[in-house]
């Protein structure tokens, strides 16, 4: 059967109505951060209480920067892969330190060890060689997570 085009009835629809994502404008509100990352409101509150994310505060309103949203995504990904909370926290401290020093724009992959250590990589070949030498570790595609925020 051929791909038949559906007839257009009435008004044409905007591409956003077909599921195209709008780019989030940073800083994000708590609700926007929840929508972008897929975390529950309680998870985001807990991460705020534990100091995993550090949103800007304006009274009771919190505004989350891009690094905070990335940390929420990393937290969810690493926990989903079985890394313990203290190790994830240690990894996120290293991610924030790395971000302060060099930024995250060119970071492609991160290799995480179950003890909370991590190695940052920019090149796929180097990353694959490091995984082969590393043994038990997790590869986190930071570039893929960052695309959720773009």
Buried (B, 14 or more C-beta within 10 A) or exposed (E): EEEEEEEEEEEEEEEEEEEEEEEBEBBBEBEBBBEBBEBEEEBBBBBBEEEBBBBEEEEEEBBBBBBBBBBBBBBBBBBEEEBEEEBBBBBBBBBBEBBEEEEBEEBBBBBBBEEBEBBBBEEEEEBEEBBEEEEEBBBBEBBEBBEBBE
